[in-house]
C-alpha cells in the first residue's frame, strides 16, 4: 500500500519525536516501505550544524541509526530554507513531491492558543498535501 514514508525530523527536538518515529517504523515494517527522514535548516550556524552540509551529515547519521534500531531501509534529505519556521509547511510539501512519498508521519504538539489563530505545520501539511498525513501527538 505505502512504498515511501516521509518522517519530518527536528534534530534539536529528537527526544520529543519518539512516538512519531515508532509509528513510522511500524508502518514501514507492516507495508515493506522505506522511510525518508527530512529535516529543514537555515543557511546560518545553529545548534544542529554550523552549515547545511554539517546538518545534512547529522541527519544522515540519525537516519542510519533509526534504520539499524528499527530495522527498515532509510534515507535522509535536508532542505535549506531562509526562514525554516515560516517556510516549514511549504518545504515539507515540496519534499513530499520531490521524494515521491505516499505517506507522511509527523509529530505534533499539544495545541494551544496560537493554533486557534495560526495553522500548525502538521495542520498545514494535512490540509495541502495530496498524500495521507498521519499526525502523531
N, C-alpha and C positions, 0 to 999 in steps of 0.2 A: 504494500500500500504506500508506504513512505520510503523514499530512497536516500534523501539527504535532509538531515535535521540541522537547522541553524540555531545555535545557542549563543546569544549575546553575553559577553563577559566583561565585567568591570574589574580589572585586576586589583584595583585598590580596595575593592569590597568583596573579594573572592570568598571570604568566610561567610558571607550572607547569601551565597548562591547555591548552597548545598542541595536544597530541595529541587531547584530547577535543574541542577547538574545530574542529580539522581534520576529525575523524571526523564530527561533527555536520553540518558544512558539506557534506562529501562525500555523506552520506546525504540531506541536503536537496536537493542538486543531482540526485542519482540518482532520487529519488521526487517531485521537484517540491514539496517540503514547505516550510513556513515554520518558522523557528526562533524559539523564545521563550527568551531568556536570563533566568534567575530568580536573584535574589540575596536573601539573608536578612540583615537587620541588626537591631541593637537600637535602642532609642529614645535611647540616650545617645551623646554625641560619641565618635567613633573615628577611626582613620586613614583611613577611606574616606568620611567625611562627618560634619559637625557635628550633623546631624539627619537623620531619614528622608527628607525632601524633597531634601536635597543628595545623599544616597546614591542616591536614585532617578534624579536628573538625571545623575549619573555613570554609572549603569548604562545609562541610555538612550543616552548618548554612546558607551559601549562597544558596545552593540548596533548602533548606526548604523555605527560603524567596522567591525565584523565584517561587516555586510551589504555595505558597499562593498568591503571587502577580498576577501570570499569569494563575492560575487555571489548571495546568496539573500535573500529577504524576511525581515526580523527585527523582533521587538518585544522589549520588556523589561518585567519586572514585579518590583517589590521587595515583599518581605514583611517586616513588623516583628515581632520576637519579643522577649520579655523576656529570654530566655536562648538565643541562637542556637546555641550549642554543644550544649545539651541538646535543643532542640526542632527541630533541623535536619531530621531524617528525617520527622517528622510534618508540618512546614511544607512540605517538598517534596512529600509525598504530597497534601496539601491543594491545592498548586499544580497538580499533575497533573490533579486532578478539576476545579478551577475553570477552568483554561485549556483543557481538552479535549485535552490532549496524548495521543498514542498511542505515543510512544516517548520514553524518557529516555536521553540520552547524558551520562554524567558521569565526571569524573576520579576516580581513586583514588590512594592512596599505597601504597608497598610495605608490606605488613603486618608488624607487629612483635608483641611480647608482648601489648600491650593488646588487639589484635584477636582474640587467642585467648580472652580473657575477656569483652570487650565487643564488641558488634556495631559495625561501621563504619557510617558514614552510607550509603555505597553498598550495603552488605550489608543494612541495614535496608530501604532502598527496594526493592531487588531482591526481598526476602522478602515485602514487604507490598503492593507496587503490583499493580494488575490490568492493567498495560500492560507491554510489554517494557522492560527496563532493560539498557543496554549500559554496562558499567563498563570504562573505558579506563585502563590503567596505563601 
